[in-house]
Amino acid sequence: MSSRTVTVLGLGWMGAAIANTMIREGHGVTVWNRILEKSATFAGRAEIAPTVLAAVESSDVIFVCVVNYEASDEMLQTPDVTAALSGKTLVQFSSGTPERAREAGQWARLHDVSYLDCTMSGGPLQIGNNLGTFFYTGRQEVFDAWRDVITPLIGTSTYCGEELGYAAALDFARLGALTGVLTVLGNVVSLLQAEGVPLDEFVPALGFLSSGFLEGALRAMTADEYPSGSATLMTWRAWADQFVQSEHDVGIDPRVAELIRDCLALGIERGQGDDDIYALFSAFGPTQ
């Protein structure tokens, strides 16, 4: 595989993992982050761009890993940055609705930007470790052109076709199911604990859940410690806003998505915003 020039915009857990993997693979990497301290950790290993424009100008492919499309648009959809992107490839890892993915693709076409939209099955700790899956949508020729670069990022790189909303819809369905199960588990376990019913009496009734998933969830609930490693509750809360919006966009009743969003918000209100998804359980403890 030949060395390529790669820019990573956004150095949260996911962006930093992508940048580290690209460095490991021998590519010429440029990084930029709004908070300079996060860029500083790459000193001596990657070029640290002072501006988004400089970061875009330095590479042929630009990976964007920020909280949502609104943050991405703020960075990229300025006259000078848009002009610098012309003729380059943009790979969008930020969270957004299927409709926003389609809008981004339309904007890219209008400005001669090759575009891929990507969602992930897994977490940042799986990036660069031959685990998890990235789902890509966009033109086949764009995916093929950069396949050798993106393949080492994760265990499986799956191309899902040209319909840009496909990967985002799949992502919302997968993460909605996960957070929905965790929401219900947190609620019913809090009830059992309040009534003094041992969890050992409850677990055998959950044969429809995998033992590994269930054991991890219950361990987090009872430990009252929620280590970081996937994404913070703040990040999940931002994702839930997009989840709700995606259902509004297609006319689906959003009450389930809104419940998940509100439970995540309550966990943040209770001081767990910097912890990971299992901190969702803190939303169900006794009220003060």
ZADRENFI-26458 format. One record per residue (C-alpha): z, x, y; chain; residue number from 1; residue in one letter. Coordinates in Angstrom, 1 decimal, decimal comma. Each point is the difference from the previous one (the first is absolute). Layout:
(r (Z X Y) 'A' NUM 'A')
...
% end
This chain:
(r (0,0 0,0 0,0) 'A' 1 'M')
(r (-1,0 1,4 3,4) 'A' 2 'S')
(r (2,4 0,2 2,9) 'A' 3 'S')
(r (-0,4 -2,8 2,6) 'A' 4 'R')
(r (1,6 -0,7 3,4) 'A' 5 'T')
(r (2,5 -2,8 -0,1) 'A' 6 'V')
(r (2,1 -1,6 2,8) 'A' 7 'T')
(r (3,2 -2,0 -0,7) 'A' 8 'V')
(r (1,1 -2,3 2,8) 'A' 9 'L')
(r (3,6 -1,2 -0,6) 'A' 10 'G')
(r (2,6 2,1 -1,9) 'A' 11 'L')
(r (2,4 -2,5 -1,4) 'A' 12 'G')
(r (0,8 0,3 -3,7) 'A' 13 'W')
(r (-3,5 -1,0 -1,1) 'A' 14 'M')
(r (-1,9 2,0 2,6) 'A' 15 'G')
(r (2,1 3,1 -0,6) 'A' 16 'A')
(r (-0,6 -0,3 -3,7) 'A' 17 'A')
(r (-3,7 -0,3 0,5) 'A' 18 'I')
(r (-0,1 3,0 2,4) 'A' 19 'A')
(r (2,0 2,1 -2,4) 'A' 20 'N')
(r (-2,3 -0,8 -2,9) 'A' 21 'T')
(r (-3,1 0,8 2,1) 'A' 22 'M')
(r (1,6 3,4 0,9) 'A' 23 'I')
(r (0,7 0,7 -3,6) 'A' 24 'R')
(r (-3,6 -0,8 -0,9) 'A' 25 'E')
(r (-1,2 2,7 2,4) 'A' 26 'G')
(r (-1,5 -2,2 2,7) 'A' 27 'H')
(r (0,1 0,8 3,7) 'A' 28 'G')
(r (2,6 -2,5 1,2) 'A' 29 'V')
(r (0,8 -1,2 3,5) 'A' 30 'T')
(r (3,0 -2,2 0,6) 'A' 31 'V')
(r (1,2 -2,2 2,9) 'A' 32 'W')
(r (3,0 -2,1 0,4) 'A' 33 'N')
(r (1,4 -1,9 3,0) 'A' 34 'R')
(r (3,4 1,6 -0,6) 'A' 35 'I')
(r (-0,6 3,7 0,3) 'A' 36 'L')
(r (2,9 1,0 -2,3) 'A' 37 'E')
(r (-1,8 -1,4 -3,0) 'A' 38 'K')
(r (-3,1 2,1 0,8) 'A' 39 'S')
(r (2,1 3,1 0,4) 'A' 40 'A')
(r (0,9 0,1 -3,7) 'A' 41 'T')
(r (-3,7 0,9 -0,6) 'A' 42 'F')
(r (0,0 3,0 2,2) 'A' 43 'A')
(r (-1,7 3,0 -1,7) 'A' 44 'G')
(r (-1,6 -2,3 -2,7) 'A' 45 'R')
(r (-2,2 -2,3 2,1) 'A' 46 'A')
(r (-1,4 -0,3 3,5) 'A' 47 'E')
(r (2,3 -2,1 2,2) 'A' 48 'I')
(r (-2,2 -1,9 2,4) 'A' 49 'A')
(r (1,5 -0,8 3,5) 'A' 50 'P')
(r (-1,9 -3,3 0,3) 'A' 51 'T')
(r (-1,7 -2,5 -2,2) 'A' 52 'V')
(r (-3,4 1,0 1,5) 'A' 53 'L')
(r (0,5 3,6 -0,9) 'A' 54 'A')
(r (1,0 -1,0 -3,5) 'A' 55 'A')
(r (-3,0 -2,2 -0,5) 'A' 56 'V')
(r (-2,4 2,7 1,4) 'A' 57 'E')
(r (1,3 2,6 -2,4) 'A' 58 'S')
(r (-1,0 -1,7 -3,3) 'A' 59 'S')
(r (-2,7 -1,9 -1,9) 'A' 60 'D')
(r (2,3 -2,5 -1,6) 'A' 61 'V')
(r (3,0 -1,6 1,7) 'A' 62 'I')
(r (2,8 -1,6 -2,0) 'A' 63 'F')
(r (2,1 -2,5 2,0) 'A' 64 'V')
(r (3,5 -0,7 -1,2) 'A' 65 'C')
(r (1,9 -2,0 2,6) 'A' 66 'V')
(r (2,0 -3,2 -0,2) 'A' 67 'V')
(r (-2,8 -2,5 0,5) 'A' 68 'N')
(r (-3,5 -0,6 1,4) 'A' 69 'Y')
(r (1,3 -0,7 3,5) 'A' 70 'E')
(r (1,5 3,6 0,1) 'A' 71 'A')
(r (-3,2 1,3 -1,4) 'A' 72 'S')
(r (-2,2 -1,8 2,6) 'A' 73 'D')
(r (2,2 1,3 2,8) 'A' 74 'E')
(r (-0,8 3,6 -1,1) 'A' 75 'M')
(r (-3,6 -0,3 -1,0) 'A' 76 'L')
(r (-1,6 -2,7 2,1) 'A' 77 'Q')
(r (-0,2 1,9 3,3) 'A' 78 'T')
(r (-3,3 1,1 1,4) 'A' 79 'P')
(r (0,5 3,8 -0,6) 'A' 80 'D')
(r (1,5 -0,3 -3,5) 'A' 81 'V')
(r (-2,6 -2,6 -1,1) 'A' 82 'T')
(r (-2,8 2,3 1,1) 'A' 83 'A')
(r (1,5 2,9 -1,9) 'A' 84 'A')
(r (0,2 -2,1 -3,2) 'A' 85 'L')
(r (-3,7 -0,7 0,1) 'A' 86 'S')
(r (-1,7 1,5 -3,1) 'A' 87 'G')
(r (3,4 0,7 -1,7) 'A' 88 'K')
(r (1,9 -1,8 -2,8) 'A' 89 'T')
(r (3,1 -2,0 0,7) 'A' 90 'L')
(r (2,4 -0,9 -2,9) 'A' 91 'V')
(r (2,5 -2,7 0,9) 'A' 92 'Q')
(r (3,3 0,1 -1,8) 'A' 93 'F')
(r (1,9 -2,1 2,5) 'A' 94 'S')
(r (1,3 -3,4 -0,9) 'A' 95 'S')
(r (-2,0 -3,0 1,1) 'A' 96 'G')
(r (-1,3 -3,4 -1,0) 'A' 97 'T')
(r (-3,3 -0,5 -1,7) 'A' 98 'P')
(r (-1,4 -1,5 3,2) 'A' 99 'E')
(r (1,0 3,1 2,0) 'A' 100 'R')
(r (-1,6 2,3 -2,7) 'A' 101 'A')
(r (-3,3 -1,9 0,5) 'A' 102 'R')
(r (0,4 0,3 3,8) 'A' 103 'E')
(r (0,6 3,7 -0,3) 'A' 104 'A')
(r (-3,1 0,4 -2,1) 'A' 105 'G')
(r (-2,1 -1,9 2,5) 'A' 106 'Q')
(r (1,3 2,2 2,8) 'A' 107 'W')
(r (-0,8 3,1 -2,1) 'A' 108 'A')
(r (-3,6 -1,2 -0,6) 'A' 109 'R')
(r (-0,6 -0,6 3,7) 'A' 110 'L')
(r (1,1 3,6 0,8) 'A' 111 'H')
(r (-1,8 1,8 -2,9) 'A' 112 'D')
(r (3,3 0,8 -1,8) 'A' 113 'V')
(r (0,0 0,1 -3,8) 'A' 114 'S')
(r (3,0 -2,1 -1,1) 'A' 115 'Y')
(r (2,2 -0,4 -3,0) 'A' 116 'L')
(r (3,1 -2,3 -0,2) 'A' 117 'D')
(r (2,7 1,0 -2,4) 'A' 118 'C')
(r (3,1 -1,5 -1,5) 'A' 119 'T')
(r (2,5 1,5 -2,5) 'A' 120 'M')
(r (1,7 -1,0 -3,2) 'A' 121 'S')
(r (3,0 2,3 0,0) 'A' 122 'G')
(r (1,9 1,9 2,6) 'A' 123 'G')
(r (-0,2 3,2 2,0) 'A' 124 'P')
(r (1,8 2,0 -2,7) 'A' 125 'L')
(r (-3,0 -0,6 -2,3) 'A' 126 'Q')
(r (-2,5 1,4 2,4) 'A' 127 'I')
(r (-1,2 3,4 -1,2) 'A' 128 'G')
(r (1,8 -0,4 -3,3) 'A' 129 'N')
(r (-2,7 -1,7 -2,2) 'A' 130 'N')
(r (1,8 -3,3 0,2) 'A' 131 'L')
(r (-0,8 -3,4 1,5) 'A' 132 'G')
(r (-3,3 -1,5 1,2) 'A' 133 'T')
(r (-1,9 -0,2 3,2) 'A' 134 'F')
(r (-2,4 -3,0 0,4) 'A' 135 'F')
(r (-3,0 0,7 2,3) 'A' 136 'Y')
(r (-2,5 -2,4 1,5) 'A' 137 'T')
(r (-3,0 0,9 2,1) 'A' 138 'G')
(r (-3,5 1,2 -0,6) 'A' 139 'R')
(r (-0,5 1,6 -3,4) 'A' 140 'Q')
(r (-1,8 3,0 1,5) 'A' 141 'E')
(r (2,9 0,7 2,3) 'A' 142 'V')
(r (2,5 -0,1 -2,9) 'A' 143 'F')
(r (-2,3 2,2 -2,1) 'A' 144 'D')
(r (-0,4 2,5 2,8) 'A' 145 'A')
(r (3,7 0,7 0,2) 'A' 146 'W')
(r (1,0 -0,7 -3,6) 'A' 147 'R')
(r (0,8 3,7 -0,6) 'A' 148 'D')
(r (2,3 0,1 2,9) 'A' 149 'V')
(r (1,9 -3,2 -0,6) 'A' 150 'I')
(r (0,3 0,3 -3,8) 'A' 151 'T')
(r (2,9 2,5 0,0) 'A' 152 'P')
(r (2,1 -2,2 2,3) 'A' 153 'L')
(r (1,1 -2,3 -2,8) 'A' 154 'I')
(r (-0,2 -0,7 -3,7) 'A' 155 'G')
(r (-2,9 -2,5 0,3) 'A' 156 'T')
(r (-2,5 -0,7 2,8) 'A' 157 'S')
(r (-1,5 -3,4 -0,6) 'A' 158 'T')
(r (-3,1 -1,2 1,9) 'A' 159 'Y')
(r (0,1 -3,8 0,5) 'A' 160 'C')
(r (-3,3 -0,7 1,7) 'A' 161 'G')
(r (-1,3 -0,6 3,5) 'A' 162 'E')
(r (2,1 -3,1 0,9) 'A' 163 'E')
(r (2,6 1,7 2,3) 'A' 164 'L')
(r (2,6 -2,7 -0,4) 'A' 165 'G')
(r (0,2 0,4 -3,8) 'A' 166 'Y')
(r (2,4 3,0 -0,1) 'A' 167 'A')
(r (2,3 -1,5 2,7) 'A' 168 'A')
(r (0,2 -3,4 -1,8) 'A' 169 'A')
(r (0,8 1,8 -3,3) 'A' 170 'L')
(r (2,7 2,0 1,8) 'A' 171 'D')
(r (1,7 -3,1 1,5) 'A' 172 'F')
(r (-0,1 -1,7 -3,3) 'A' 173 'A')
(r (1,6 2,9 -1,8) 'A' 174 'R')
(r (2,6 0,8 2,6) 'A' 175 'L')
(r (0,7 -3,7 0,6) 'A' 176 'G')
(r (0,8 -0,4 -3,7) 'A' 177 'A')
(r (2,3 3,0 0,0) 'A' 178 'L')
(r (1,9 -1,0 3,1) 'A' 179 'T')
(r (0,1 -3,6 -1,1) 'A' 180 'G')
(r (1,7 1,0 -3,3) 'A' 181 'V')
(r (2,4 2,3 1,8) 'A' 182 'L')
(r (0,9 -2,7 2,4) 'A' 183 'T')
(r (0,8 -2,5 -2,8) 'A' 184 'V')
(r (1,9 2,7 -1,9) 'A' 185 'L')
(r (2,1 0,9 3,0) 'A' 186 'G')
(r (0,8 -3,6 0,6) 'A' 187 'N')
(r (1,1 -1,0 -3,5) 'A' 188 'V')
(r (1,9 3,2 -0,6) 'A' 189 'V')
(r (2,0 -0,5 3,2) 'A' 190 'S')
(r (0,9 -3,5 -1,4) 'A' 191 'L')
(r (1,1 1,4 -3,3) 'A' 192 'L')
(r (2,1 2,7 1,7) 'A' 193 'Q')
(r (1,6 -2,6 2,3) 'A' 194 'A')
(r (0,9 -2,1 -3,0) 'A' 195 'E')
(r (1,3 3,0 -2,1) 'A' 196 'G')
(r (-2,7 -0,4 -2,7) 'A' 197 'V')
(r (-0,7 3,4 -1,6) 'A' 198 'P')
(r (-3,6 1,2 0,3) 'A' 199 'L')
(r (0,0 0,8 -3,7) 'A' 200 'D')
(r (-0,1 -3,8 -0,6) 'A' 201 'E')
(r (-3,0 -0,4 2,3) 'A' 202 'F')
(r (-2,3 2,9 -1,1) 'A' 203 'V')
(r (-0,8 -1,4 -3,5) 'A' 204 'P')
(r (-1,5 -3,1 1,6) 'A' 205 'A')
(r (-2,6 2,1 1,8) 'A' 206 'L')
(r (-2,2 1,0 -2,9) 'A' 207 'G')
(r (-3,1 -0,8 2,1) 'A' 208 'F')
(r (0,8 3,1 2,2) 'A' 209 'L')
(r (-0,5 3,5 -1,2) 'A' 210 'S')
(r (3,2 1,8 -0,9) 'A' 211 'S')
(r (-0,9 3,0 2,2) 'A' 212 'G')
(r (-0,6 -2,1 3,1) 'A' 213 'F')
(r (3,1 -2,1 -0,6) 'A' 214 'L')
(r (2,3 2,9 -0,6) 'A' 215 'E')
(r (-1,1 1,7 3,1) 'A' 216 'G')
(r (0,4 -3,1 2,1) 'A' 217 'A')
(r (3,4 -0,9 -1,3) 'A' 218 'L')
(r (1,2 3,6 0,4) 'A' 219 'R')
(r (-1,0 0,0 3,6) 'A' 220 'A')
(r (1,7 -3,4 0,6) 'A' 221 'M')
(r (3,3 1,1 -1,5) 'A' 222 'T')
(r (0,1 3,5 1,5) 'A' 223 'A')
(r (-0,4 -1,2 3,6) 'A' 224 'D')
(r (-2,0 3,1 0,7) 'A' 225 'E')
(r (-3,7 -0,2 0,7) 'A' 226 'Y')
(r (-1,6 3,5 0,0) 'A' 227 'P')
(r (-3,2 0,6 2,0) 'A' 228 'S')
(r (-3,1 1,1 -1,9) 'A' 229 'G')
(r (-2,5 -2,8 0,2) 'A' 230 'S')
(r (0,1 -1,6 3,4) 'A' 231 'A')
(r (2,7 -1,1 2,4) 'A' 232 'T')
(r (1,1 -3,6 0,4) 'A' 233 'L')
(r (-1,5 0,3 3,5) 'A' 234 'M')
(r (-3,4 0,8 -1,4) 'A' 235 'T')
(r (0,3 -2,8 -2,6) 'A' 236 'W')
(r (0,9 -2,4 2,9) 'A' 237 'R')
(r (-3,2 1,0 1,8) 'A' 238 'A')
(r (-2,0 -0,5 -3,2) 'A' 239 'W')
(r (1,6 -3,5 -0,3) 'A' 240 'A')
(r (-1,3 -1,0 3,4) 'A' 241 'D')
(r (-3,5 0,8 -1,2) 'A' 242 'Q')
(r (0,7 -1,9 -3,3) 'A' 243 'F')
(r (0,9 -3,1 2,0) 'A' 244 'V')
(r (-3,1 0,4 2,2) 'A' 245 'Q')
(r (-2,3 0,4 -2,9) 'A' 246 'S')
(r (1,0 -3,4 -1,3) 'A' 247 'E')
(r (-0,3 -1,6 3,4) 'A' 248 'H')
(r (-3,6 1,4 0,2) 'A' 249 'D')
(r (-1,1 -1,8 -3,2) 'A' 250 'V')
(r (2,0 -3,2 0,5) 'A' 251 'G')
(r (2,6 0,6 -2,7) 'A' 252 'I')
(r (3,5 -1,4 0,5) 'A' 253 'D')
(r (1,9 3,2 1,0) 'A' 254 'P')
(r (3,6 -1,2 -0,7) 'A' 255 'R')
(r (0,5 2,4 -2,9) 'A' 256 'V')
(r (-1,4 3,0 1,9) 'A' 257 'A')
(r (2,2 -1,1 3,0) 'A' 258 'E')
(r (3,1 -0,1 -2,2) 'A' 259 'L')
(r (-0,7 3,5 -1,3) 'A' 260 'I')
(r (-0,5 1,2 3,6) 'A' 261 'R')
(r (3,2 -1,6 1,2) 'A' 262 'D')
(r (2,0 1,5 -2,8) 'A' 263 'C')
(r (-1,3 3,5 0,8) 'A' 264 'L')
(r (0,9 -0,6 3,6) 'A' 265 'A')
(r (3,5 -1,0 -0,9) 'A' 266 'L')
(r (0,4 3,2 -2,0) 'A' 267 'G')
(r (-1,0 1,9 3,1) 'A' 268 'I')
(r (2,5 -2,0 2,1) 'A' 269 'E')
(r (2,7 1,1 -2,5) 'A' 270 'R')
(r (-0,7 3,6 0,7) 'A' 271 'G')
(r (-2,3 0,9 -2,9) 'A' 272 'Q')
(r (-3,2 0,6 1,9) 'A' 273 'G')
(r (-0,4 3,6 -0,9) 'A' 274 'D')
(r (0,6 -0,6 -3,7) 'A' 275 'D')
(r (-2,6 -0,9 -2,6) 'A' 276 'D')
(r (-1,1 -3,4 -1,4) 'A' 277 'I')
(r (3,1 -0,5 -2,2) 'A' 278 'Y')
(r (1,9 -0,3 3,3) 'A' 279 'A')
(r (-1,5 -3,5 0,0) 'A' 280 'L')
(r (3,0 -0,9 -2,2) 'A' 281 'F')
(r (2,4 0,5 3,0) 'A' 282 'S')
(r (-1,5 -3,2 1,5) 'A' 283 'A')
(r (1,8 -2,1 -2,7) 'A' 284 'F')
(r (3,6 1,2 0,2) 'A' 285 'G')
(r (2,7 -2,2 1,4) 'A' 286 'P')
(r (-0,3 -0,7 3,7) 'A' 287 'T')
(r (2,6 1,6 2,2) 'A' 288 'Q')
% end
